[in-house]
């Protein structure tokens, strides 16, 4: 761990790329560790919620309200008009506006988990926090343009005045999950998809994950759930609730298309090991029933919860398993309040609260 490097040197290292964050002693904290802030990009792209975008703002504002009870919320907006529109919805929701900050950083879309920065920390270094700007291509060039989204980490680095590392490959925040002790969970369906980094082998991708997230133990699951246009993001499948425990989605209906892939992932989890060689504690989380909109299966998953300082915010789907999922997660997070927020309209955009947010650690 290099803790004797001066501030100006770390900025120069980030610019030149001659050392990785891991080589400088930086690591990506688990989401359940303390946050300074949560970053969001205000939704505005009609095509992401065709004919329904006007319906998502009450739930989105309620989400922000809950997060802002315990930490700062920073929201990327295009202009003053969008800011005032957001303030109107947040005021209606009763949000704590003194904890909410707006930035005129325009975006193409709202999915800040994937286009936002990855913040890493090293409490022993002269610069305590850095960020990584991965390349972003809207999940394999599915939804161009994404040039504004791709700029967001740079804008945030400049705002925070911290070094910005640029690995130069495609990576999305929703594709990786951390226990904060050196283990990273991901899926082959996403990271090995040729629409991301076709020039890289699995071993080469692992080298980037180790170097730019500061991990030493990478665990691979297989396929994602039906309807997930991200090609199998881990944040719809399996999440760490503490350093040695995961919740993972399971489907009990053998006739459902999600039954087999989720069963395979569960079997893999039972055989994988943490960085210390121990087996994970595994808690099963039931899938909601099929959610169909205009003949399309939507990727509804309780795993797309967001862990804030104050609470765990869980998407609900007006389903018989909503209460069961909240009960399971309440037992998994004894130190936080678990709050369900209706995601019936949000999920038409093919994502929910975790996809929309990115944490910034202390």
ZAVEX-501715 format. One line per field, with one value per residue (C-alpha): z, x, y negated; residue in one letter. Coordinates in nm, 3 decimals. Example, Ala and Ser with C-alpha at 12.3 -4.5 7.8 and 13.67 -1.06 7.14 Angstrom:
pz <- 0.780|0.714
px <- 1.230|1.367
py <- 0.450|0.106
lummar <- A|S
END
This chain:
pz <- 0.000|-0.115|0.142|0.103|-0.241|-0.242|-0.350|-0.677|-0.761|-0.732|-0.975|-1.215|-1.170|-1.249|-1.559|-1.688|-1.582|-1.484|-1.153|-1.073|-0.770|-0.618|-0.644|-0.450|-0.179|-0.283|-0.253|-0.336|-0.013|0.029|-0.021|0.340|0.464|0.551|0.268|0.227|-0.050|-0.313|-0.676|-0.914|-1.265|-1.288|-1.528|-1.844|-2.138|-2.260|-2.456|-2.134|-2.001|-2.322|-2.240|-1.865|-1.762|-1.593|-1.360|-1.215|-1.035|-0.712|-0.639|-0.747|-0.522|-0.232|-0.284|-0.270|0.039|0.222|0.122|0.214|0.575|0.635|0.375|0.103|-0.232|-0.544|-0.859|-1.214|-1.416|-1.759|-1.671|-1.437|-1.577|-1.492|-1.149|-1.069|-1.198|-0.964|-0.669|-0.725|-0.700|-0.404|-0.222|-0.283|-0.136|0.174|0.104|0.314|0.056|0.263|0.203|-0.174|-0.419|-0.794|-1.059|-1.417|-1.553|-1.843|-1.912|-2.183|-1.933|-1.563|-1.487|-1.262|-1.124|-1.465|-1.601|-1.269|-1.111|-0.896|-0.576|-0.404|-0.069|0.111|0.457|0.492|0.174|0.142|-0.098|0.083|-0.212|-0.588|-0.859|-1.162|-1.489|-1.678|-2.036|-2.080|-2.396|-2.286|-2.232|-2.558|-2.770|-2.722|-2.656|-2.823|-2.777|-2.447|-2.486|-2.203|-1.969|-2.046|-1.926|-1.583|-1.384|-1.520|-1.418|-1.069|-1.031|-1.124|-0.882|-0.596|-0.692|-0.677|-0.915|-1.199|-1.318|-1.671|-1.740|-2.094|-2.098|-2.064|-1.717|-1.538|-1.168|-1.177|-1.302|-0.987|-0.619|-0.324|0.035|0.116|0.220|-0.120|-0.284|-0.599|-0.743|-1.111|-1.397|-1.708|-1.908|-1.871|-1.837|-2.097|-2.346|-2.673|-2.683|-2.398|-2.434|-2.712|-2.717|-2.357|-2.218|-1.885|-1.722|-1.862|-1.735|-1.391|-1.400|-1.460|-1.179|-0.940|-1.041|-1.052|-0.774|-0.534|-0.494|-0.487|-0.509|-0.808|-0.809|-1.129|-1.161|-1.494|-1.647|-1.544|-1.526|-1.820|-1.951|-1.821|-2.107|-1.924|-2.012|-1.657|-1.405|-1.065|-0.889|-1.005|-0.885|-0.573|-0.320|-0.014|0.303|0.513|0.452|0.455|0.369|0.042|-0.050|-0.382|-0.599|-0.643|-0.848|-0.704|-1.010|-1.221|-1.528|-1.505|-1.741|-1.448|-1.255|-1.422|-1.437|-1.078|-0.960|-1.137|-0.973|-0.631|-0.684|-0.783|-0.474|-0.251|-0.390|-0.416|-0.138|0.006|0.015|0.350|0.216|0.397|0.242|0.214|0.421|0.160|0.214|-0.053|-0.173|-0.372|-0.715|-0.767|-1.010|-1.381|-1.454|-1.813|-1.989|-2.355|-2.400|-2.254|-1.944|-1.714|-1.498|-1.162|-0.878|-0.507|-0.530|-0.688|-0.342|-0.240|0.091|0.224|0.559|0.698|0.532|0.274|-0.002|-0.175|-0.498|-0.462|-0.743|-0.602|-0.566|-0.308|-0.236|-0.158|0.216|0.229|0.059|0.298|0.597|0.473|0.408|0.745|0.914|0.697|0.790|1.166|1.188|0.919|0.844|0.536|0.328|0.031|-0.243|-0.530|-0.843|-1.068|-1.304|-1.258|-1.370|-1.713|-1.763|-1.701|-1.375|-1.026|-0.726|-0.732|-1.107|-1.060|-0.779|-0.704|-0.355|-0.260|0.052|0.330
px <- 0.000|0.156|0.053|0.351|0.256|0.176|-0.160|-0.030|0.133|-0.196|-0.363|-0.072|-0.085|-0.458|-0.392|-0.109|-0.260|0.075|-0.055|-0.399|-0.607|-0.542|-0.166|-0.217|-0.417|-0.768|-1.069|-1.439|-1.643|-1.952|-2.280|-2.380|-2.082|-2.132|-2.213|-2.137|-2.396|-2.608|-2.584|-2.880|-2.962|-3.314|-3.533|-3.634|-3.603|-3.954|-3.837|-3.729|-4.086|-4.290|-4.627|-4.561|-4.280|-4.527|-4.629|-4.284|-4.210|-4.410|-4.225|-3.891|-3.942|-4.040|-3.717|-3.513|-3.704|-3.611|-3.243|-3.214|-3.313|-2.967|-2.727|-2.679|-2.847|-2.683|-2.894|-2.773|-3.010|-2.994|-3.098|-3.292|-3.626|-3.555|-3.427|-3.748|-3.957|-3.763|-3.799|-4.173|-4.201|-3.963|-4.160|-4.483|-4.316|-4.202|-3.834|-3.561|-3.453|-3.159|-2.992|-3.053|-2.813|-2.848|-2.578|-2.615|-2.458|-2.687|-2.750|-2.905|-3.091|-3.147|-2.945|-2.676|-2.570|-2.425|-2.310|-2.203|-1.856|-1.712|-1.577|-1.282|-1.124|-0.790|-0.805|-0.426|-0.348|-0.302|-0.599|-0.868|-1.101|-1.066|-1.305|-1.298|-1.456|-1.538|-1.655|-2.030|-2.202|-2.568|-2.552|-2.393|-2.498|-2.867|-2.984|-2.774|-2.689|-2.500|-2.230|-2.364|-2.394|-2.036|-1.920|-2.088|-1.797|-1.558|-1.796|-1.833|-1.456|-1.407|-1.681|-1.531|-1.172|-1.052|-0.843|-1.024|-0.885|-0.980|-0.931|-1.062|-1.299|-1.676|-1.809|-2.136|-2.201|-2.501|-2.284|-2.071|-2.145|-1.903|-1.866|-1.603|-1.345|-1.205|-1.482|-1.665|-1.969|-2.061|-2.218|-2.075|-2.384|-2.296|-1.921|-1.834|-2.091|-1.916|-2.118|-1.905|-1.533|-1.494|-1.117|-1.076|-1.062|-1.216|-0.872|-0.806|-1.142|-1.055|-0.728|-0.922|-1.167|-0.880|-0.685|-0.967|-1.195|-0.923|-1.057|-0.875|-1.157|-1.392|-1.697|-1.893|-2.260|-2.423|-2.741|-2.972|-3.350|-3.586|-3.654|-3.326|-3.185|-2.852|-2.764|-2.769|-2.675|-2.591|-2.807|-3.118|-2.979|-2.760|-2.663|-2.439|-2.621|-2.303|-1.949|-2.032|-2.403|-2.594|-2.959|-3.026|-3.335|-3.509|-3.811|-4.023|-4.243|-4.061|-4.258|-4.132|-3.849|-3.648|-3.654|-3.357|-3.109|-3.180|-3.148|-2.811|-2.692|-2.803|-2.608|-2.300|-2.326|-2.333|-1.995|-1.822|-1.600|-1.525|-1.181|-1.115|-1.204|-1.536|-1.871|-2.125|-2.439|-2.715|-3.065|-3.323|-3.546|-3.859|-3.924|-4.241|-4.490|-4.467|-4.508|-4.616|-4.661|-4.764|-4.671|-4.324|-4.188|-4.040|-3.730|-3.903|-3.671|-3.660|-3.279|-3.278|-3.295|-3.075|-2.889|-2.876|-2.742|-3.091|-3.281|-3.298|-3.539|-3.700|-3.902|-4.245|-4.471|-4.826|-4.748|-4.827|-4.452|-4.395|-4.450|-4.247|-3.952|-3.966|-3.977|-3.671|-3.477|-3.582|-3.425|-3.115|-3.067|-3.136|-2.966|-3.178|-3.541|-3.658|-3.903|-4.099|-4.186|-4.419|-4.210|-4.500|-4.445|-4.067|-4.000|-4.144|-3.810|-3.649|-3.484|-3.559|-3.403|-3.059|-3.023|-3.105|-2.857|-2.484|-2.340|-2.046|-1.864|-1.736
py <- 0.000|-0.328|-0.589|-0.822|-0.960|-1.331|-1.473|-1.616|-1.284|-1.092|-1.333|-1.281|-0.903|-0.906|-1.116|-0.898|-0.566|-0.417|-0.280|-0.141|-0.243|0.099|0.046|-0.278|-0.102|-0.211|0.018|0.002|0.006|0.219|0.038|0.109|-0.097|-0.465|-0.706|-1.073|-1.099|-0.931|-1.044|-1.043|-1.161|-1.303|-1.096|-1.278|-1.037|-0.962|-0.658|-0.485|-0.498|-0.533|-0.683|-0.646|-0.879|-1.115|-0.831|-0.756|-1.081|-1.025|-0.698|-0.846|-1.150|-0.925|-0.730|-1.051|-1.162|-0.842|-0.857|-1.226|-1.155|-1.009|-1.151|-1.408|-1.350|-1.497|-1.512|-1.568|-1.785|-1.946|-2.300|-2.528|-2.415|-2.050|-2.153|-2.339|-2.048|-1.817|-2.052|-2.059|-1.681|-1.665|-1.934|-1.744|-1.434|-1.624|-1.562|-1.724|-1.982|-2.109|-1.770|-1.775|-1.938|-1.992|-1.998|-2.113|-1.796|-1.694|-1.325|-1.112|-0.894|-0.828|-0.513|-0.659|-0.319|-0.243|-0.578|-0.728|-0.704|-0.429|-0.587|-0.419|-0.506|-0.474|-0.625|-0.607|-0.804|-1.179|-1.174|-0.976|-0.927|-0.880|-0.776|-0.552|-0.659|-0.341|-0.368|-0.342|-0.221|-0.185|0.192|0.288|-0.010|0.070|-0.287|-0.557|-0.834|-0.807|-1.069|-1.287|-0.989|-0.895|-1.238|-1.224|-1.071|-1.335|-1.616|-1.470|-1.428|-1.793|-1.900|-1.697|-1.788|-1.429|-1.214|-1.038|-0.706|-0.591|-0.219|-0.262|0.038|0.072|0.148|0.075|0.036|0.269|0.553|0.578|0.636|0.608|0.727|0.461|0.722|0.815|1.018|0.908|1.085|1.056|1.252|1.411|1.315|0.948|0.908|1.172|1.047|0.948|0.625|0.485|0.568|0.826|0.780|0.898|1.251|1.346|1.336|0.988|0.861|0.999|0.803|0.481|0.563|0.628|0.320|0.068|0.192|0.309|0.665|0.998|1.254|1.255|1.482|1.549|1.635|1.722|1.578|1.296|1.278|1.258|0.908|0.765|0.556|0.521|0.882|1.011|0.743|0.884|0.623|0.810|1.143|1.152|0.885|0.869|0.766|0.794|0.911|1.282|1.299|1.263|1.258|1.424|1.441|1.776|1.880|2.161|2.216|2.475|2.366|2.008|1.911|1.775|2.102|2.273|1.981|1.878|2.238|2.262|1.940|2.068|2.390|2.191|1.969|2.274|2.383|2.046|1.915|1.572|1.412|1.581|1.926|1.944|2.029|1.750|1.742|1.755|1.618|1.694|1.412|1.503|1.358|1.156|1.303|1.230|0.861|0.805|0.473|0.460|0.829|0.774|0.950|0.687|0.755|0.716|0.817|0.744|0.762|0.417|0.256|-0.037|-0.047|-0.404|-0.523|-0.552|-0.269|0.005|-0.094|0.203|0.200|0.357|0.472|0.505|0.875|1.141|1.176|0.807|0.846|1.166|0.997|0.701|0.936|1.127|0.808|0.663|0.966|0.924|0.557|0.535|0.193|0.025|-0.034|0.153|-0.048|0.079|-0.172|-0.086|-0.025|0.077|-0.216|-0.252|0.105|0.028|-0.149|0.195|0.093|-0.030|-0.204|-0.045|-0.098|-0.466|-0.542|-0.542|-0.576|-0.795|-0.671|-0.894
lummar <- X|X|X|X|X|X|X|X|X|X|X|X|X|X|X|X|X|X|X|X|X|X|X|X|X|X|X|X|X|X|X|X|X|X|X|X|X|X|X|X|X|X|X|X|X|X|X|X|X|X|X|X|X|X|X|X|X|X|X|X|X|X|X|X|X|X|X|X|X|X|X|X|X|X|X|X|X|X|X|X|X|X|X|X|X|X|X|X|X|X|X|X|X|X|X|X|X|X|X|X|X|X|X|X|X|X|X|X|X|X|X|X|X|X|X|X|X|X|X|X|X|X|X|X|X|X|X|X|X|X|X|X|X|X|X|X|X|X|X|X|X|X|X|X|X|X|X|X|X|X|X|X|X|X|X|X|X|X|X|X|X|X|X|X|X|X|X|X|X|X|X|X|X|X|X|X|X|X|X|X|X|X|X|X|X|X|X|X|X|X|X|X|X|X|X|X|X|X|X|X|X|X|X|X|X|X|X|X|X|X|X|X|X|X|X|X|X|X|X|X|X|X|X|X|X|X|X|X|X|X|X|X|X|X|X|X|X|X|X|X|X|X|X|X|X|X|X|X|X|X|X|X|X|X|X|X|X|X|X|X|X|X|X|X|X|X|X|X|X|X|X|X|X|X|X|X|X|X|X|X|X|X|X|X|X|X|X|X|X|X|X|X|X|X|X|X|X|X|X|X|X|X|X|X|X|X|X|X|X|X|X|X|X|X|X|X|X|X|X|X|X|X|X|X|X|X|X|X|X|X|X|X|X|X|X|X|X|X|X|X|X|X|X|X|X|X|X|X|X|X|X|X|X|X|X|X|X|X|X|X|X|X
END
